Amino acid sequence: MAQRLIVIGGDAAGMAAASQARRRRDRGDLEIVAFERGHFTSYSACGIPYWISGLVPERDELIARDPATFREKFAIDVRMRHEVTAIDLDRREVVARDLGGGGEVRERFDTLVYATGAVPTKPDWARTGTGGVFGVQTLDDGAALRAWLESEPRPRRAVVVGGGYIGVEMAEALIQRGLSVTLVEQAEQPMSTVDPDMAELVTDAMRAIGITIRTGLAVTGLEETDGRVSAVVTAEGPIPTDMVVLGLGVRPNTALAEAAGLPLGVTGGVRVDRRMRVAGVPGVWAAGDCVETVHRVTGMPVHVPLGTHANKQGRVAGINIGGGYATFLGVIGTAVTKVCDLEVGRTGLRERDARAAGFEFVSVIAQSTNRAGYYPGSRPMTVKLIAEKPSGRLLGAQIVGWSEAAKRIDTLAVALWNGMTVDDMTALDLGYAPPYAPVWDPVLIAARKAVDALAATDQ
């Protein structure tokens, strides 16, 4: 009798795990059933703002593999619009509700992959059922938001609450759709994923494309007319709007795991080992935005929800389930985004992270250009490095600039991953040609400046 693998969640982590397991074990040896409560499998949630803006014309361009492909190519029984409502570890069963046809099913498992992703942070005031209030976490969320944009009466104004990656990207997308956009951020400035001096550059770029930014302000409620949102309520008065987009971050989707008795970590994510096995629960694996992982610089548990991590973790789980051996070694928080043509990248620790972890450090900011100064299209680039004292080990980096800026963060991420010092980095053999870099690359200029700063602290 074939063993049975049940996968809860049909996006990046879940389907990566299912596909890798299938590549190593045929149907006669392993039967695979995947439950997905939404309408889509294996799609790019990160691409939703670009579909909303119209830059990506068709929704299906965001879908890597549809359910039919998984059924036909991988012999994976994908159950769409089925929401798993309970996990019975004693009986080795899951209970799922058919959201389309009604009714309930029970399916046994020998092995289980928990890959439920994350859910948007939603304050109480956003839970009223008022029309026009959207989170942006799944492709179903994006479809609902796009339908609202194209409904009558057409919305003319939008308020984005929260200035993280999703908030900033959605604000730009709605500007491109022709709406008047106000971004409300409770902190003193948007983009708290980078240090304030770097975030200021992003804020200036957002204002330059027409986004109104209200900082140091919290949304406390909604006003509505005929069941549709008409304003958000703040301490400084209402802000009129025809729609609200929540960009307040996400949390691990672990309610089902907690109810089943799966262990959760300090971040709220499911606790797993390096092979993605759930701690202390034989035969159960977890991957993606629902899990807790380790930060390689601090050694502390973190929750960093990104599609890159979800795909890698799912792949690791699937290889191990299939009889191979693979590990996920942690994260360093590398991420990139853009505002109009301004690119933003970060990796490792911010100043406040380094301080909280107990590091002594120096931080430097270096100004350069993305290309040789005489080459057409040369634009400014700002690089910030944070290095440990006295060792000089790189702890974190941030970049804000124009074309060719954000992907330079990958050079710094590799240096950070491998424990390089800023002195080591000054000797990196990086590519040079005037269309792509000055003769001294901005990364090298920043590394040299960090070395000088470290030397000054020794005097």
N, C-alpha and C positions, 0 to 999 in steps of 0.2 A: 504494500500500500504506500502510495506517494506521501511524503510529508507535505504539510501545508504551511505556507507563509502568508500571513495577513499583513497588509500595509494600510495604515490609517493616514490618509493624506496623499493626494495625487499630483502634487507639484514637484519642485526640484528635488528635495531630499528623498521623498517617498519613492518616486519613480526612478531616480538614480539607483536607489538600493534594489528595487525590484528588477531593473534591467541588468545590473551587475550580477545579481544572484542567478538570473536566468541564463546569462552567458556561461556560467560555470556548472549549472545543473539543468538537465532537460526536464520536460514536462512529466515524464514517467517517474522521475525521482523527486521533483518538487513542483507542487501545484501552487500558483501565486494568485491571490485575490487582493485587489486594491480598492478601497472605499474612498470616494471623493464626494463631498457634500455640494460642491459647486458644479458649474457647467463645463469646466475646462481642466485639462491636464497639462503639465509641463509647459508653463508659459512664463514670460518675462514680466514679473510685477514691476521691475525697475523701468520697463519701457512704457508703463501706463501714462506718465505725464506727456510723453512724446506722441502718443496716440490721441490724448485729449487735445493737445495743441494743434494736431493736424499734420505734424511733421512726419509721422507714420500714418499713412492713409487708412489702412485696413486693420481691424482688430486681429484678424487671423495671422497677420505677420508677426505677432508677438508669441504665437504658439509654436513650440518646437516639435512636439509630437502630440497628436490627438489620440483619443481612446481607441479608435479603430486601428491605428498603427501598433499600439501596444498589444491589442488582441491578436492581430494577424502576424506581426513580425516577432513578437516576444512571447506569445501564448500567455499573456497576463489577463486575467478576468477582471476588467475594470468596471466597477459598479458606480456609475455617475449618479449624482443627486441622492446619495446614500450617506447619511450622517451617523457615525458611530456614537452611540449614546452611553455605552457601558463596556467595560473590560472586566471579565471574570477570570482572574488568574488561577483560581482553584480548579475551575472546570475547563480552563484553556479555551474560552469562547469570547467572541465579541458580539454585541447586540447593536444592530443598525436599523435606523428608520429610513424608509423609502420616502423621500421628500416629494417625489413626483407622483407615484402611484398609491401612496399610503401603505400602511402595514409595517411589519417589523420582521427582521430576519435575524437568525442566530447562525454564526459560523464558527467552527472549531479552528484552532490553530496549534501548530507545533512551535512555530517561531512567529514573533510579532515585531513589526517595525512601527514605532510611534513617530509620525512626522506631520504633526498638526500645524506647524508654523507658528506665527505670532498673530496677535489681534491688536488693532489700534487702541491706544489709550483714549477712552471716551468718558469725559466728565459727566456728572449727573445731569447737567443742564442740556446735554446733547442727547439724552435718552428719552425725550418727550414724544417722539414720533412725528415731530414737525417736518413737513416736506422741505427738501432742499438742503439737508445736512448730511455730509458725506465723509466717511473715512476712505482711505485709498490704500487698501492692503491686497486685495485680490482683483482678478480680472472682472469678476462679477461686480465689485465695487466700481471699477472704472467704467463698465458698461452702464451702470445706473447713473453715474455722474454725467457721462456723455449724453445719455438720453435726456437728462434734465436740461442740459445746455441747448438741446435741439427741440425742447418742448415749448409750448405757448402758454403764457407769455414768455418770450425769450428773456432770460436773465441778462441784465446789463451791469450789475455790480456783484462783486464777490468779496467775502472776507475769508482769509486764510488764517487759522488760529494755530500758531506755532511756527518757529522759524528754523526747523531742522532741514534735513535733505528733502523730504517729501514736501514740506511747506514751501521751501524756496523753489523747488522744481515746479510745483503746481501753480505758484504765483506767476511764474514766468509763462507757463502754458496758458493760463487764463488771460494774461495780457496779450498773448499772441492770438487768442480767440476774440480779441476786441473788447474784453470786459474791463471795467474800472476795478482795480484790485487794491485792497487794503490788507496788509499783513500785520497781525497783532501778536506781539511776543511779550511774555511776562518778564523775561530777563531784560538786561539793558541793551542787548543787540541780538540780531539773529545769528545763526551759524555758530552755536556754542560748541560744535565739534572741533573748532579751531580756537586759538587764543584770541582775546579781544583785539589785539593790534592787527591781526590778520583778518578777523571778521569785519573790521571797519572798512577794509577794502571791498569786501563783498557787499556790505550795506550800501556803499556809495554806488556800486554798479547796479544794484537793484533799484535804487532811486532814479538812476539815469535812464532806465527803461520804462519808468512811469509807475512803479509800485510805491504806494503810500505805506510807510512803515511807522507803526505805533509801538514803541517799546516801553518796558516797565509798566505794562498794563495787562490785566487779566480779564478774560471774558467770564462773566458770572451768570449769564442767562440769555434767553432768546425772546424776541417779540415776533408774533406771527399774525398774519392776516389770511383768513379763509384757509387755514391749515398749512400755509406756506410761510417760511421764514421771511421776516421783513426787516429785522435789525438784530444785532448782537448787543447785549447789555454790558457796559463796563462802568467802572467808578467815575469815568470822565464823561459819561453820557452814552446814549445809544449810537451805534454806527449802522446806518441804513445799508441793507444788502438784499440781494435776491437769492443768494446761496452761501453756504458755509462749508469750507473744506477743513477737516481736522488734520493737523500736522504735528500732533503732540507726542509722537513717538509710538512705540509698540511695546507689548509685553509678551512673554512666552504664553502660548495657548496650552495651558497645562491643567485646566479644570478636570478634564477626563482622566488624565494621569493621576492627579491628586486623589480623585474619588476611588481610583483602582488601587491606591496604595503605592504607586511608584514614587521613589525618593526624589525630592526637589532640592536644589541647592540654594545658596544664599541670594542668588539673583532671581530666583523664581523659576529657573529652567530645570528641566529634568537632568539629574546627575548621571553622567556616563563616563566610562573609561576611555582610553585612547583608541580602542577598537570600536567604540560607539555602543558598547554593551551597557544597558541600564544597571547601575550599581546594585548588586545583591539580588537581582531578579533573573534567574536563568532563562534563556530563550527569548528575552525581550531586549530590543535594540531601539535606539532613538537617534534622530538626526535632524538638523535644520534649525530653524528659528525658535523651536520649542526647547532647545537644550542649552545647558550651561557649558562653557568651555573655559580654557585657561589662557591668560595673557602671557605671552612668552617673555615679556620684559619684566613684569612685576611678579609673575608666578601666581597671581591671584585669579579667582574665578570671575568670569565676565559673561555678559550676554551681548553679543554683537551680531545682530540679525542682518545678514547679507546673502544674496544669492550665490556668491562664490563659495562661501563656507557651506551653505546647504548642499550644493552639488558635490563638493568634496566629501562632506560627512556621509551623505547618502551612498556615494561610491565606496567609501571605506566600509560601511556597514554591509553593503551588498557583496563585496569581495569576501568578507569574513563569513557571511552566511553561506556563500557559495563554496566554502572550503579553503579559500586562500587566506592570506595574512596581509593586513594593512592597518595603518594607524593614522590618526589625525593628531597633529602635534601642537595644536593651539593656534592662536591668532595674534596679530599685532595691530589690528585696527586700521588697516589700510583702506582708504576710500577716496573716491573722486566724485565731483559733480561740476556743474557749470551754471552760470547765470548769464544768459545771452551768450556772448563770446568769451566771457571771463571764466577761467578754469580754476578749480579749487581742489587741492589734494592734501591728504594728511596720512601719516602713519605713526604708530607708536604713541608716546605719551605727550599730552599737552603739559604746560607748566604746572597747572593745578594738579594734574595726575601725578607728575613726578614728585611734587611737594607732598601730596597725600601718601605716596608710597615710601617716603622717607629718604629720597635721593637728595644729595647735594649736586647742584648742576649749574652750568652756564647756559644762557640762551643768546643767540645772535640772529640778526636779520641782515641779509645781504641783498642788495639791489643789483639787478643785471638786466639782460635782454634775452629774448628767446632765440634770436639769430644774431649774426654779426651786425654791428650797428649801422654799417653802410648798406646792408642788404635790404631790398624792398620788403616791407611788412614787419620790420623789426619793432617789437613792442616790449614794454616793461615786464619784468618778472621779479617777484619778491619771494625769497627763500628764507625760511626760519629753521634753525637747527637747535636742538636741546641735547647737551652732552653732559655726561656724568663727570663730576670732579672726584678725585684727580685723574681718574683712569682715561678720560676722554671717550669712553664708550658712548656711541650714539643711543639716545633714549627716545627721540621723537623728531619728526620733521613735518613742516607744512609749506605748501607752495600756493601762491595766488598769482595768476598772470594770464597771458593770452595764449594763442596757439602754441603748441608744444610744451605747455606748462604742466598740466595735470599728470601726464604720463611719466614725467621725470620723477614723480613720487615713487615709481616702481624701482628706480635705481636705489633710492634711499631705503625703500622697504627691504630690498635684498641685503643691503649693508646692515640694516637693523636686525634682520632675521639671523644673520650670521655673526652677530656680535662684534662688528667692526668698530674701530675707533675713528674719530674724525681725522686723526693723523693718517691712519690707513687710507682713508677716503681721498686724501689729497693726491694720492698716486694712482687713482682709478684710471684705467685706459678707456676713456669714453670717446664715442664717435664725434668727429668734428668735420663740418663743412659749413661755409657761410650761410646756406639756406636753412640750417638746422640748429646752429649754436655759434656763440662767439668762440674764439680760440680757447679761452678759459670758460668752460661750461659753468652755468650758474650753480650747479651742485658743487663743483670744485671750489668756486669762489667762496661759497658758504662754509665749506669744510675748512678752508684756510683761515677764514675769519674766526671760526670756532677754536681752532688751534691757538690762534693769537690770544683769544679771550681766556683760554685755559692757562696759557703761559703768564698772563697778567695776574691771575689769581695766585700764582706761586711766588710772586715777588713781594 
